[in-house]
Amino acid sequence: MPKSKLRKKVIEKRTHEHEDVIHAPHAPLESPAWLAPTMVSAFLIGLLWIVTFYVTQTRYPIPGIGAWNMIVGFSFIGVGFSLATKWR
């Protein structure tokens, strides 16, 4: 008989531990306030970087790196897209 009482206590303890896991707090449903302005800024900086590169006939924004300016512009746009995946 004492063994069955012990078993009930162990089962009750395990069910209480399991309930704690179910009621774990969830991630916040809203994105941080800085995310949207940073995302839009990254998109616009990348766009302006590429437009400046074409309008100045590949001389600016950084004169010495040539076509690598395109990679810099697209990197800003890529950062904007990566931030867009976190926006809710």
N, C-alpha and C positions, 0 to 999 in steps of 0.2 A: 504493500500500500504506500509506503513512503516514496517509492520510486515514481508512482504515477503523479503524486503531488509535485514532485520536483520537475517532472516533465511539463506540467501545466505552467509552472512559473517560467521555465525556459521558453516555451512557446509564446507566452504573453510578452515576455521581454523582447523577443524577436519581432513580434508584430508591432510593438511600439517603436522599435528602431526603424522598421520599414516605413512607418507613417511619417517619420521625420524626413525621410528622403523624398517622399511624394510632395510634401509641403515646402520644398526648398524655394527660396525667392527667385523670381525670374529676372531676366535682364530688363533694363529700362526700355519702355516702348517708344520713347522719343529720342531723337538724336540731340547731341549737345548743341548749344547755341552757336558755337564757333564753326560748326561743320559746313553749313550752307554758304556763309560768306567766303570761307576759305576755298570751297569747291568752285564757286563761281569766279573767284579771283584767279584761281589756277587756270581755268578755262580761258578767261579773258587775256591773261598774261601770255599764255601759249599762242592764242590767236593773234594778238598784237605782235608778238615776236616773229611769227611766220610772215605776217603781212608786211612788217618792216623789212624783213629780209628780201621779199620780192620787190617791194616798191623802190628800195634803194639799190636795186640790181645786184644783189648778193654782197654788198659792201658792209652793211650794218646788220644787226645791233653790235656784234663783236667782229671787228674787221679782220682779225688774224686767223679765224678758224674756218672761214669759207662755208661750205655746205653743212658743217657740223652745227650751224645755227638752226637748221631744220630739226636736228635731233634734240636740241635744247628746247625748241618750241613744242615739239611733240611730247617731250618729257613732262612739261608743265601740263599739257592736256591729259597725259596718262595719269598724273597725280590727281587731276580733277575727276577722272573716271574712277580711280580707286576710292576716292572719297565719296563718290556718288553711290557706290555699293553699300556704304554704311549709313546712308541717309534714310530716315524713316518719316 
